[in-house]
């Protein structure tokens, strides 16, 4: 069984926001809301500081506080790819998952349910890449099975220095940034 993740090469990302627009279009995200976004982060300590452009979204963590706190079971981990999803018809909009997510990756959709990145599971199930990955003009985003040592994402992580966001949260996020 696959365990999907994403690797983003911060040396290639130019912050163009094509990934954000593709996500909004592909997933019908309402105006004023985003499932992914661009952040500029300064890392290191003076005098060794470097600037990093990061495309951020739900980290589809291995340890999911957003799932364990959900009172209705709407937030769950899908067997296919271990993708963290929300069943809109089960969600009561209580916001417990929003409070539990250390990455601030969820929002309450105007229709009253929690919403977030789904790794475009509807595309991935058909063998396609998530919309954000498919449109990236600099090809800085990679998607695949982190448990397959021969996958492109696994090879990139083995060959380059990388980091994830907020490792101290203990969630074991599956979005990695190459530095």
Secondary structure, DSSP 8 states (H G I E B T S, - for coil): ---EEEEEETTT-----HHHHHHHHHHT--TT--SEEEEEEEEEETTEEEEEEEEEE----SS-HHHHT-SSS-EEE-TGGG-EEE-TTT-----HHHHH-TT---EE-TTSSEE---TTHHHHTTT---HHHHH-TT--EEEEETT-TTSHHHHHHHHS-EE-S-GGG----SEEEE-
